[in-house]
Amino acid sequence: MWPHSDVTGSASKSRKRAAAACHACHARKVRCSISQTGPPCTNCSLDNVNCQARPRQGQSLRRPRGTTRTRRRGNNPPRASSDAGSIVQDAVDLGEPIYRPMTGHFGHHSERQDGRSTSPLSLQQTACSPVYGDPQGIALVAEVCEPERQGKSGHFIVASLSSDNIDPDTLEYLKRRGCFDLPHFNIQQELVKAYFHYVHPFFPVVQASSFLQAFGSPEQKGASLQLLWSVFLAAANFADTTTVQSAGFESRKAMKRSMFLRAKALYDAEYERSKITLIQAVLLMGFWYADTEDRIGPWHWNGVAISLCQSIGLHRQPDASFNGSQNGPSVNRDLWMHLWWSCFFREAWLSVGMGRPMRIDLEHSDTQRPDASASERLCSGLTEAQRQEYLPDNPHDLFLLWDELLCVTSILSRILTVQHLAKRTLFSQSDVIDLDRELRGHHGHLDYLRAGATEPVLTLHMHHFELFFESTLITLYRPFILQSLGHQPAATHAKATRDWLSSAERKATTAAMNTTNILSNMITADMIRLSQSLICIALVPTLQIHLLHSVSPRKLVQRLGCHQLDLCMMVVNELKVTFFGAEILSRLFTRARDTINSRRRGLEPTPVGPDAGNVRSPEGRSRHNDEMAMPASPVVWDSNVPGDYGRMTDSRYADYLKY
């Protein structure tokens, strides 16, 4: 099906003439934009000459508006009466010209040449493209010159910005990369099913009805090749062994690499022209990670998606007049909301894992957070057969969880806004209490779902929600546990401060213990192999807490910390089979644990007594039996609470954290 036959012959086909040209452009025999921009055309505007429309032969100078030709080519659909759709009608109206700065600016790109053919389903989307202009910038000019325009939000619909042509060399390169060699359709079906079961519920970036309609059509006409490979990439994280081997791969990692290389080749070739489809694709390409420098990893692709979203205004709420049938399929408010908030969701958790400031500030965005109803509308229009084949049971409960997860992530972003300031700043106690209360308010719905949850997919996502929830709690209290500034002894601080820090330590410890229990339940249910990639990031705060407990001066606490750390590391090692990020996590904490154990043995007191010279440590002694005789600990223990932003006074404990 790919590539279409008319792509290879596009270079030899002659370009079709524009629908009309003004007198000046016709005399100079140059291309005229009057059919896109209306009078004056771009050339006349630049030359500061009078622009008069010139009717073509057989047409009267003044054609009644009802009989105006609205299509330049037979395969183009009629345009809707939006800014982009009305420009053709205005082209032959010799009345007062209408100033349209956005459509006029991009009009010279809209002369499409015959290149890669587009299906009827995608033609309408590629014919028009959304563009965002600052309401205080170029959009302000539009408001002054066209005060009757209803939309004031800065959103515009303009003609497509570029041609669909692909040069033969690029096309040949894509063929060699295997971009047009899709897997067997049975394998595609398994991957699409995995996508809607394990990716879409907590990352709804695809409108199910339109995607499945194009996917199941003869020869998959209308399906975006770029989006297909990106969906396959994300779904490969959850492919079973049979699917992986049937596709000709030895492992999930090898399968993901192959899918990613094809998707990236199409991205580099600018094969996909629709910005909305491109945002969907690059968001899913963020499921690839194999480079510690993150050149082409999740952080990079999420940044690309954010930039594309802002360029077309997904971060701002369009006017009510912008929605509706006049803009056709170019505007899908529900999909737009999900794309922007999916960017936000990934950005917040990647920021936690990488320690980088978020590139999205909700203070600069007013796009409404999608609720469960908006998520359900993304799946509306499906046939019963499509629902049974591809969608999980009871998707409404999954959408409710996604709504709650976005609320939790919003709180997380507010926490990171303070924690990632260049000047180290901590929340006040009252702020922490308020955030804790608000956060726990989004956990109540889980108890309702847990009472009647029987579907494995719902249970899996409930576990994931709990892991994200507990990780956010630990992130909130972590700065108060890992304080490493001042030098005042704990005894010099007020009792209220000691009680507060002790409470913070207990809450973080409880969240870490809850995380371990969730992982135990997932192990019992054989759900670790179906974990999402962001779980690797969500586990980091818990691993830190268990690592700190493993150096406690109290024997039982130390052993419990080691035990809990071992269980979490067992899960991380299992995730290594699928995720490259888990490999990095495993190496980091394994090295930290080994270094701490080594330094612990070096700091042990020398035995004193007549038999001291005969005391030997047994070979291969388990770290669970290692003892420490230390007066302090880097964790806030009940018997030794650090002061406000204070460092433990015994410098030997700092050595444990210098790895």
C-alpha positions as CSV (number, residue, x, y, z in Angstrom):
1,M,0.0,0.0,0.0
2,W,2.9,2.3,0.6
3,P,4.3,4.2,-1.3
4,H,1.5,5.2,-3.6
5,S,2.2,4.9,-7.3
6,D,1.9,8.6,-8.0
7,V,4.7,9.5,-5.6
8,T,7.5,8.2,-7.9
9,G,6.1,10.0,-10.8
10,S,5.5,13.3,-9.1
11,A,8.6,14.9,-10.3
12,S,7.7,14.3,-14.0
13,K,4.1,15.6,-13.7
14,S,3.4,19.1,-14.7
15,R,2.0,21.5,-12.2
16,K,-1.6,22.5,-12.4
17,R,-2.4,26.1,-12.9
18,A,-3.9,28.2,-10.2
19,A,-7.6,28.9,-10.4
20,A,-7.2,32.5,-11.3
21,A,-4.6,35.3,-11.4
22,C,-4.8,39.0,-11.0
23,H,-4.1,41.3,-14.0
24,A,-0.6,42.3,-12.8
25,C,0.5,38.7,-12.1
26,H,-1.0,37.5,-15.4
27,A,0.9,40.2,-17.3
28,R,4.2,39.2,-15.6
29,K,3.3,35.5,-16.0
30,V,4.1,34.8,-12.3
31,R,2.2,32.7,-9.8
32,C,-0.6,34.6,-8.0
33,S,-2.0,34.0,-4.6
34,I,-5.2,35.8,-5.0
35,S,-7.2,32.6,-5.0
36,Q,-5.9,31.9,-1.5
37,T,-5.5,35.3,0.1
38,G,-8.0,37.4,-1.7
39,P,-7.1,40.9,-3.1
40,P,-4.5,42.2,-2.8
41,C,-2.3,39.1,-3.7
42,T,1.1,38.7,-2.1
43,N,3.0,40.0,-5.2
44,C,0.8,43.2,-5.5
45,S,1.0,43.8,-1.8
46,L,4.8,43.6,-1.9
47,D,5.0,45.8,-5.1
48,N,2.4,48.3,-3.7
49,V,0.3,48.1,-6.9
50,N,-3.4,47.9,-7.5
51,C,-4.6,44.3,-7.5
52,Q,-7.6,43.5,-9.6
53,A,-9.0,40.0,-10.0
54,R,-9.0,38.7,-13.6
55,P,-11.8,36.2,-14.4
56,R,-10.8,33.1,-16.4
57,Q,-12.3,32.6,-19.9
58,G,-16.0,31.6,-19.9
59,Q,-16.6,33.1,-16.5
60,S,-18.3,36.4,-15.9
61,L,-16.5,39.0,-13.9
62,R,-19.1,38.8,-11.1
63,R,-20.2,35.3,-10.4
64,P,-23.0,34.9,-7.9
65,R,-21.7,33.6,-4.6
66,G,-23.8,30.6,-4.7
67,T,-22.1,29.4,-7.9
68,T,-18.5,30.3,-6.9
69,R,-16.1,27.5,-7.6
70,T,-14.8,26.2,-4.3
71,R,-12.4,23.5,-5.5
72,R,-9.2,23.9,-7.4
73,R,-8.9,20.2,-8.0
74,G,-11.3,17.4,-8.4
75,N,-9.9,15.4,-5.5
76,N,-10.1,18.3,-3.0
77,P,-13.2,18.4,-0.8
78,P,-15.2,21.5,-0.4
79,R,-13.8,23.8,2.2
80,A,-15.8,24.8,5.3
81,S,-16.6,28.4,6.0
82,S,-13.7,29.0,8.2
83,D,-10.8,31.5,7.7
84,A,-9.2,29.0,5.4
85,G,-12.4,27.9,3.8
86,S,-13.7,31.3,2.9
87,I,-10.6,32.6,1.1
88,V,-11.5,31.1,-2.2
89,Q,-14.9,32.7,-2.1
90,D,-13.3,36.1,-1.3
91,A,-10.9,35.7,-4.3
92,V,-13.5,36.7,-6.9
93,D,-15.5,39.2,-4.9
94,L,-14.5,42.6,-6.1
95,G,-16.1,44.3,-3.1
96,E,-14.2,45.4,0.0
97,P,-11.2,43.1,0.6
98,I,-11.0,41.2,3.8
99,Y,-7.7,41.3,5.7
100,R,-6.5,37.8,6.7
101,P,-2.9,38.0,7.9
102,M,-2.5,34.4,8.8
103,T,-3.9,32.9,5.6
104,G,-2.2,35.5,3.5
105,H,1.2,34.8,5.2
106,F,1.0,31.1,4.5
107,G,-0.9,31.3,1.2
108,H,2.2,30.9,-1.0
109,H,2.6,27.4,0.5
110,S,-0.8,26.2,-0.4
111,E,-0.3,25.5,-4.1
112,R,0.0,21.7,-3.7
113,Q,1.6,19.7,-6.3
114,D,0.7,16.2,-7.3
115,G,2.8,14.0,-5.0
116,R,2.0,11.3,-2.5
117,S,-1.7,10.7,-2.8
118,T,-3.9,11.2,0.2
119,S,-6.9,9.2,1.1
120,P,-10.4,10.7,1.4
121,L,-10.1,10.3,5.2
122,S,-6.9,12.3,5.6
123,L,-7.5,14.8,2.8
124,Q,-9.6,17.1,4.9
125,Q,-7.1,17.1,7.7
126,T,-4.1,17.8,5.4
127,A,-6.1,20.4,3.4
128,C,-6.2,22.7,6.5
129,S,-3.8,23.2,9.3
130,P,-4.2,24.9,12.7
131,V,-1.9,27.8,13.6
132,Y,-1.6,29.8,16.7
133,G,-0.8,33.6,16.8
134,D,-0.2,35.5,20.0
135,P,-3.4,37.5,20.7
136,Q,-1.1,40.5,21.7
137,G,1.0,40.1,18.5
138,I,0.0,39.2,15.0
139,A,-3.5,38.2,16.1
140,L,-3.9,41.8,17.5
141,V,-3.3,43.0,13.9
142,A,-6.0,40.7,12.7
143,E,-8.4,42.0,15.3
144,V,-7.8,45.6,14.3
145,C,-8.1,45.0,10.6
146,E,-10.9,42.5,10.9
147,P,-12.9,43.4,14.0
148,E,-15.9,41.3,12.8
149,R,-13.9,38.1,13.2
150,Q,-15.5,36.1,16.0
151,G,-12.4,34.2,17.2
152,K,-10.2,36.3,19.5
153,S,-8.1,33.5,21.1
154,G,-5.3,33.5,18.5
155,H,-6.3,30.2,16.8
156,F,-6.5,30.1,13.0
157,I,-7.2,27.5,10.4
158,V,-5.1,28.0,7.3
159,A,-4.2,26.1,4.2
160,S,-1.6,23.4,4.5
161,L,1.8,24.8,4.7
162,S,3.8,22.7,2.3
163,S,3.6,20.3,-0.5
164,D,3.3,16.5,-0.2
165,N,6.1,15.9,-2.6
166,I,8.9,13.5,-1.6
167,D,12.0,13.4,-3.8
168,P,12.9,10.0,-5.3
169,D,16.2,9.7,-3.2
170,T,14.3,10.1,0.1
171,L,11.7,7.7,-1.1
172,E,14.3,5.1,-1.9
173,Y,15.9,5.6,1.5
174,L,12.6,5.0,3.2
175,K,12.2,1.8,1.2
176,R,15.6,0.6,2.2
177,R,14.8,1.3,5.9
178,G,11.7,-0.9,5.6
179,C,9.3,1.9,6.3
180,F,6.8,0.5,3.8
181,D,7.1,-3.1,5.0
182,L,4.5,-3.4,7.7
183,P,4.3,-6.6,9.8
184,H,1.7,-9.3,8.9
185,F,-1.7,-8.0,9.6
186,N,-2.3,-10.5,12.4
187,I,0.8,-9.1,14.2
188,Q,-0.5,-5.6,13.6
189,Q,-3.8,-6.5,15.2
190,E,-2.1,-7.9,18.3
191,L,0.0,-4.8,18.7
192,V,-3.0,-2.5,18.2
193,K,-4.9,-4.5,20.8
194,A,-1.9,-4.2,23.2
195,Y,-1.9,-0.5,22.6
196,F,-5.5,0.1,23.6
197,H,-5.2,-2.2,26.6
198,Y,-1.9,-1.0,28.1
199,V,-1.0,2.3,26.6
200,H,-4.2,4.2,25.7
201,P,-5.9,4.1,29.2
202,F,-3.1,6.2,30.8
203,F,-1.9,7.9,27.6
204,P,-4.9,8.6,25.3
205,V,-3.3,10.3,22.3
206,V,-5.3,8.6,19.5
207,Q,-9.0,8.9,18.6
208,A,-10.0,5.3,18.6
209,S,-12.8,5.5,16.1
210,S,-10.9,7.3,13.3
211,F,-7.7,5.3,13.9
212,L,-9.4,1.9,13.9
213,Q,-11.6,2.8,10.9
214,A,-8.5,3.6,8.9
215,F,-6.5,0.7,10.3
216,G,-9.2,-1.8,9.3
217,S,-10.0,-0.4,5.9
218,P,-8.9,-2.1,2.7
219,E,-5.2,-1.6,2.2
220,Q,-5.4,0.6,5.4
221,K,-6.2,3.7,3.2
222,G,-6.2,6.8,5.3
223,A,-3.9,5.4,8.0
224,S,-0.8,7.5,8.8
225,L,2.3,5.4,8.3
226,Q,4.2,7.5,10.8
227,L,1.5,7.0,13.4
228,L,1.2,3.3,12.8
229,W,4.9,2.6,13.4
230,S,4.8,4.8,16.6
231,V,1.8,2.9,17.9
232,F,3.6,-0.4,17.2
233,L,6.6,1.0,19.1
234,A,4.7,1.8,22.2
235,A,2.7,-1.5,22.0
236,A,5.9,-3.5,21.7
237,N,6.6,-2.9,25.4
238,F,3.6,-5.2,26.1
239,A,3.9,-7.8,23.3
240,D,3.9,-11.4,24.4
241,T,6.6,-13.8,23.4
242,T,4.6,-15.4,20.6
243,T,4.0,-12.0,18.9
244,V,7.6,-11.0,19.3
245,Q,8.9,-14.2,17.7
246,S,6.2,-14.2,15.0
247,A,7.4,-10.8,14.0
248,G,11.0,-12.2,13.6
249,F,12.6,-10.6,16.7
250,E,14.4,-12.2,19.6
251,S,13.2,-9.8,22.3
252,R,11.0,-6.8,23.0
253,K,14.0,-4.5,22.9
254,A,15.0,-5.7,19.4
255,M,11.4,-5.2,18.3
256,K,11.2,-1.7,19.7
257,R,14.4,-0.7,18.1
258,S,13.2,-1.8,14.7
259,M,9.9,0.0,15.1
260,F,11.6,3.2,16.3
261,L,14.1,3.3,13.5
262,R,11.3,3.2,11.0
263,A,9.3,5.9,12.8
264,K,12.3,8.1,13.1
265,A,13.2,7.7,9.4
266,L,9.7,8.9,8.4
267,Y,10.0,11.8,10.9
268,D,13.4,12.9,9.5
269,A,12.0,12.7,5.9
270,E,9.0,14.9,7.0
271,Y,6.7,12.2,5.6
272,E,3.8,13.1,7.8
273,R,2.3,16.6,7.0
274,S,-0.5,16.8,9.6
275,K,0.8,18.5,12.8
276,I,-1.8,16.8,14.9
277,T,-0.8,13.3,13.6
278,L,2.8,14.3,14.1
279,I,2.2,15.2,17.7
280,Q,0.6,11.9,18.3
281,A,3.5,10.1,16.7
282,V,6.3,11.8,18.5
283,L,4.6,11.4,21.8
284,L,4.6,7.6,21.2
285,M,8.1,7.7,20.0
286,G,9.0,8.9,23.5
287,F,8.6,5.3,24.6
288,W,12.0,4.6,23.1
289,Y,15.0,5.1,25.4
290,A,18.5,3.8,24.9
291,D,20.8,6.7,25.2
292,T,22.0,8.0,28.6
293,E,22.6,11.4,27.0
294,D,19.0,11.4,25.9
295,R,19.7,12.7,22.4
296,I,16.7,10.9,21.0
297,G,15.1,9.7,24.1
298,P,11.8,10.5,25.9
299,W,12.9,14.0,27.0
300,H,13.8,14.9,23.5
301,W,10.5,13.7,21.9
302,N,8.3,15.1,24.6
303,G,10.0,18.5,24.0
304,V,9.3,18.2,20.2
305,A,5.6,17.4,21.0
306,I,5.4,20.4,23.4
307,S,6.8,22.7,20.8
308,L,4.4,21.4,18.1
309,C,1.4,21.8,20.5
310,Q,2.3,25.4,21.3
311,S,2.8,26.2,17.6
312,I,-0.8,25.4,16.9
313,G,-2.2,26.6,20.2
314,L,-3.1,23.4,22.0
315,H,-2.0,25.0,25.3
316,R,-4.7,27.7,25.0
317,Q,-8.4,27.3,25.1
318,P,-9.9,28.2,21.7
319,D,-13.0,30.5,21.5
320,A,-16.4,28.8,21.3
321,S,-16.7,30.0,17.7
322,F,-13.6,28.1,16.8
323,N,-15.3,24.8,17.5
324,G,-18.0,23.3,15.3
325,S,-18.7,22.0,11.9
326,Q,-17.3,25.0,10.1
327,N,-13.8,23.9,10.9
328,G,-14.5,20.2,10.0
329,P,-12.1,17.5,11.1
330,S,-9.3,20.1,11.5
331,V,-10.5,20.8,15.0
332,N,-11.1,18.0,17.5
333,R,-11.3,19.7,20.9
334,D,-11.3,16.4,22.9
335,L,-8.3,15.1,21.1
336,W,-6.5,18.5,21.4
337,M,-7.0,18.5,25.2
338,H,-5.7,15.0,25.6
339,L,-2.6,15.7,23.5
340,W,-1.7,18.7,25.6
341,W,-2.3,17.0,28.9
342,S,-0.5,13.9,27.8
343,C,2.5,16.1,27.1
344,F,2.1,17.5,30.6
345,F,1.8,14.1,32.2
346,R,5.0,12.8,30.6
347,E,6.8,16.1,31.2
348,A,6.1,16.0,35.0
349,W,7.3,12.4,35.5
350,L,10.3,12.8,33.2
351,S,11.2,15.8,35.2
352,V,11.1,13.8,38.4
353,G,13.3,11.1,37.0
354,M,15.9,13.4,35.3
355,G,15.9,16.2,37.8
356,R,15.3,18.8,35.1
357,P,12.9,21.8,35.4
358,M,9.6,21.2,33.6
359,R,9.1,22.9,30.2
360,I,5.4,23.3,30.8
361,D,4.0,25.8,33.3
362,L,0.3,25.5,33.8
363,E,0.2,29.2,34.6
364,H,0.8,29.8,30.9
365,S,-1.9,27.4,29.8
366,D,-5.7,27.5,30.1
367,T,-6.6,24.3,28.2
368,Q,-9.2,22.5,30.3
369,R,-8.1,19.2,31.8
370,P,-9.9,16.4,30.1
371,D,-12.4,14.5,32.3
372,A,-13.6,10.9,31.9
373,S,-16.4,12.1,29.6
374,A,-13.9,13.6,27.2
375,S,-11.9,10.4,27.3
376,E,-15.0,8.4,26.5
377,R,-15.7,10.6,23.5
378,L,-12.3,9.6,22.0
379,C,-13.8,6.1,21.8
380,S,-17.2,7.0,20.5
381,G,-18.3,5.9,17.1
382,L,-16.8,2.4,17.4
383,T,-18.7,-0.6,16.3
384,E,-19.4,-3.3,18.8
385,A,-17.1,-5.7,17.0
386,Q,-14.3,-3.1,17.2
387,R,-14.9,-2.6,20.9
388,Q,-14.8,-6.3,21.7
389,E,-11.7,-6.9,19.6
390,Y,-9.5,-4.0,20.6
391,L,-10.8,-2.2,23.7
392,P,-10.6,-3.5,27.3
393,D,-13.8,-4.2,29.3
394,N,-15.3,-1.3,31.3
395,P,-13.2,1.5,29.8
396,H,-15.1,4.0,31.8
397,D,-13.4,3.0,35.1
398,L,-10.0,3.3,33.3
399,F,-10.9,6.9,32.2
400,L,-11.9,7.8,35.8
401,L,-8.4,6.6,36.9
402,W,-6.8,8.7,34.2
403,D,-8.7,11.7,35.3
404,E,-7.5,11.2,38.9
405,L,-3.9,10.5,37.7
406,L,-3.9,13.9,35.9
407,C,-5.0,15.6,39.1
408,V,-2.1,13.8,41.0
409,T,0.3,14.9,38.3
410,S,-0.8,18.5,38.6
411,I,0.0,18.4,42.3
412,L,3.4,16.9,41.4
413,S,4.1,19.7,39.0
414,R,3.5,22.2,41.8
415,I,5.9,20.3,44.1
416,L,8.6,20.3,41.4
417,T,8.1,24.0,40.7
418,V,9.5,24.7,44.2
419,Q,12.0,21.8,44.4
420,H,13.7,22.7,41.1
421,L,14.3,26.3,41.9
422,A,17.9,27.4,41.4
423,K,17.9,28.7,45.0
424,R,17.2,25.8,47.3
425,T,13.7,26.3,48.7
426,L,11.4,24.1,50.8
427,F,7.7,24.3,51.3
428,S,6.4,25.6,54.6
429,Q,4.9,23.1,56.9
430,S,1.4,24.5,56.2
431,D,1.9,24.2,52.5
432,V,3.0,20.6,52.8
433,I,0.0,19.8,54.9
434,D,-2.3,21.3,52.3
435,L,-0.7,19.5,49.4
436,D,-0.8,16.2,51.4
437,R,-4.5,16.7,52.1
438,E,-5.3,17.6,48.5
439,L,-3.3,14.6,47.2
440,R,-5.0,12.1,49.4
441,G,-8.3,13.5,48.3
442,H,-7.7,11.9,44.9
443,H,-7.1,8.4,46.3
444,G,-10.7,7.9,47.6
445,H,-12.0,6.8,44.2
446,L,-9.6,4.0,44.1
447,D,-11.3,2.4,47.1
448,Y,-14.6,2.4,45.2
449,L,-13.0,0.8,42.2
450,R,-11.1,-1.8,44.2
451,A,-14.3,-3.1,45.8
452,G,-15.6,-4.3,42.4
453,A,-12.5,-4.7,40.3
454,T,-12.3,-8.1,38.6
455,E,-10.8,-7.2,35.2
456,P,-7.0,-7.8,35.0
457,V,-6.5,-4.6,32.9
458,L,-8.3,-2.4,35.4
459,T,-6.5,-4.1,38.3
460,L,-3.2,-3.4,36.5
461,H,-3.9,0.3,36.1
462,M,-5.1,0.6,39.6
463,H,-1.7,-0.7,40.7
464,H,0.0,1.8,38.4
465,F,-2.1,4.6,39.8
466,E,-1.1,3.6,43.4
467,L,2.6,3.5,42.4
468,F,2.4,7.1,40.9
469,F,0.4,8.2,44.0
470,E,2.9,6.9,46.6
471,S,5.8,8.2,44.5
472,T,4.3,11.7,44.6
473,L,3.9,11.5,48.4
474,I,7.5,10.6,48.9
475,T,8.6,13.3,46.5
476,L,6.7,15.8,48.6
477,Y,8.4,14.7,51.9
478,R,11.8,13.7,50.4
479,P,13.5,17.2,50.9
480,F,12.8,17.0,54.6
481,I,14.4,13.6,54.9
482,L,17.4,14.2,52.7
483,Q,18.3,17.5,54.3
484,S,22.0,18.1,54.1
485,L,22.7,21.7,55.0
486,G,23.3,23.2,58.5
487,H,25.4,21.8,61.3
488,Q,23.3,22.3,64.4
489,P,22.7,19.3,66.7
490,A,19.1,17.9,66.7
491,A,18.8,18.7,70.4
492,T,19.0,22.5,69.7
493,H,15.8,22.5,67.7
494,A,12.3,23.0,69.1
495,K,10.2,20.0,69.9
496,A,7.6,21.1,67.3
497,T,10.3,20.9,64.6
498,R,11.5,17.5,65.7
499,D,7.9,16.2,65.8
500,W,7.3,17.6,62.3
501,L,10.4,16.0,60.8
502,S,9.6,12.7,62.5
503,S,6.1,12.8,61.0
504,A,7.5,13.6,57.5
505,E,9.8,10.6,57.8
506,R,7.0,8.3,58.9
507,K,4.8,9.3,56.1
508,A,7.5,8.8,53.5
509,T,8.4,5.5,55.0
510,T,4.8,4.4,54.9
511,A,4.5,5.4,51.2
512,A,7.7,3.4,50.5
513,M,6.3,0.4,52.3
514,N,3.0,0.7,50.4
515,T,4.9,0.7,47.2
516,T,6.7,-2.5,48.1
517,N,3.3,-4.1,48.9
518,I,1.9,-3.0,45.6
519,L,4.9,-4.6,43.8
520,S,4.4,-7.8,45.8
521,N,0.7,-7.9,44.6
522,M,1.8,-7.3,41.0
523,I,4.4,-10.1,41.3
524,T,1.8,-12.5,42.6
525,A,-0.6,-11.6,39.7
526,D,2.2,-11.8,37.1
527,M,1.8,-8.1,36.1
528,I,5.4,-6.9,36.3
529,R,5.9,-7.8,32.6
530,L,3.0,-5.4,31.7
531,S,4.4,-2.5,33.6
532,Q,4.7,0.9,31.9
533,S,8.0,2.5,31.3
534,L,7.3,5.5,33.7
535,I,7.1,3.0,36.6
536,C,10.9,2.9,36.5
537,I,10.9,6.6,37.4
538,A,8.1,6.2,40.0
539,L,10.2,3.6,41.8
540,V,13.2,5.9,42.3
541,P,11.9,7.7,45.5
542,T,11.0,4.4,47.1
543,L,14.4,2.9,46.3
544,Q,16.0,5.9,47.9
545,I,14.0,5.5,51.1
546,H,14.8,1.8,51.3
547,L,18.5,2.5,50.6
548,L,18.6,5.0,53.5
549,H,16.9,2.5,55.8
550,S,19.5,-0.1,54.9
551,V,22.2,2.0,56.7
552,S,20.1,2.5,59.9
553,P,22.0,2.0,63.2
554,R,19.1,-0.2,64.4
555,K,19.6,-3.8,63.3
556,L,16.0,-4.6,62.5
557,V,15.4,-1.4,60.6
558,Q,18.6,-2.0,58.7
559,R,17.6,-5.6,57.8
560,L,14.1,-4.5,56.8
561,G,15.5,-1.8,54.6
562,C,17.8,-4.3,52.9
563,H,14.9,-6.8,52.4
564,Q,12.6,-4.1,50.9
565,L,15.4,-2.9,48.7
566,D,16.1,-6.4,47.5
567,L,12.4,-6.9,46.5
568,C,12.3,-3.6,44.6
569,M,15.6,-4.4,42.9
570,M,14.1,-7.8,41.9
571,V,11.3,-5.9,40.1
572,V,13.8,-3.5,38.5
573,N,15.8,-6.5,37.2
574,E,12.7,-8.0,35.7
575,L,11.9,-4.7,34.0
576,K,15.4,-4.7,32.4
577,V,14.0,-7.3,29.9
578,T,11.9,-4.5,28.3
579,F,13.2,-1.1,29.4
580,F,16.6,0.3,28.9
581,G,15.9,2.8,31.7
582,A,15.6,-0.1,34.1
583,E,19.1,-1.2,33.3
584,I,20.4,2.2,34.3
585,L,18.4,2.1,37.5
586,S,19.7,-1.3,38.3
587,R,23.3,-0.4,37.8
588,L,22.9,2.8,39.8
589,F,21.3,1.3,42.9
590,T,23.4,-1.9,42.8
591,R,26.5,0.2,42.8
592,A,25.2,2.4,45.6
593,R,24.2,-0.6,47.7
594,D,27.6,-2.3,47.2
595,T,29.5,0.9,47.9
596,I,27.6,1.4,51.2
597,N,28.2,-2.2,52.3
598,S,31.9,-1.8,51.5
599,R,32.2,1.4,53.4
600,R,30.2,0.0,56.3
601,R,32.7,-2.8,56.7
602,G,35.5,-0.3,56.6
603,L,34.0,1.8,59.3
604,E,33.2,-1.1,61.7
605,P,34.9,-0.7,65.1
606,T,38.0,-2.9,65.7
607,P,37.2,-5.6,68.3
608,V,38.9,-5.1,71.7
609,G,39.9,-7.9,74.1
610,P,42.2,-10.8,74.4
611,D,40.6,-12.6,71.4
612,A,40.5,-9.5,69.2
613,G,43.4,-10.7,67.0
614,N,41.6,-14.0,66.3
615,V,38.3,-12.5,65.2
616,R,37.7,-12.8,61.5
617,S,34.8,-11.9,59.3
618,P,33.4,-14.9,57.5
619,E,33.7,-14.9,53.7
620,G,30.6,-14.1,51.8
621,R,28.8,-12.7,54.8
622,S,25.4,-11.4,53.8
623,R,24.8,-7.7,53.9
624,H,21.7,-8.4,55.9
625,N,23.9,-9.5,58.8
626,D,26.3,-6.5,58.6
627,E,26.2,-4.5,61.8
628,M,27.0,-0.8,62.4
629,A,28.0,0.9,65.5
630,M,27.1,4.5,64.6
631,P,25.7,7.3,66.6
632,A,23.6,8.8,63.9
633,S,21.8,8.1,60.6
634,P,21.0,9.9,57.4
635,V,17.3,9.1,57.9
636,V,15.2,10.9,60.5
637,W,15.0,8.3,63.2
638,D,12.9,8.8,66.3
639,S,16.0,8.8,68.5
640,N,18.0,11.3,66.3
641,V,16.0,13.9,64.5
642,P,18.0,16.5,62.5
643,G,17.1,20.1,62.8
644,D,15.7,22.5,60.2
645,Y,17.7,21.9,57.1
646,G,20.4,20.5,59.3
647,R,23.1,18.0,58.5
648,M,23.8,15.1,60.8
649,T,26.7,16.1,63.1
650,D,28.6,12.9,62.6
651,S,30.6,13.2,59.4
652,R,31.0,9.5,59.0
653,Y,27.4,9.2,57.9
654,A,27.9,11.5,55.0
655,D,30.4,9.0,53.7
656,Y,27.6,6.5,53.0
657,L,26.0,8.9,50.5
658,K,29.2,9.8,48.6
659,Y,29.1,7.2,45.9
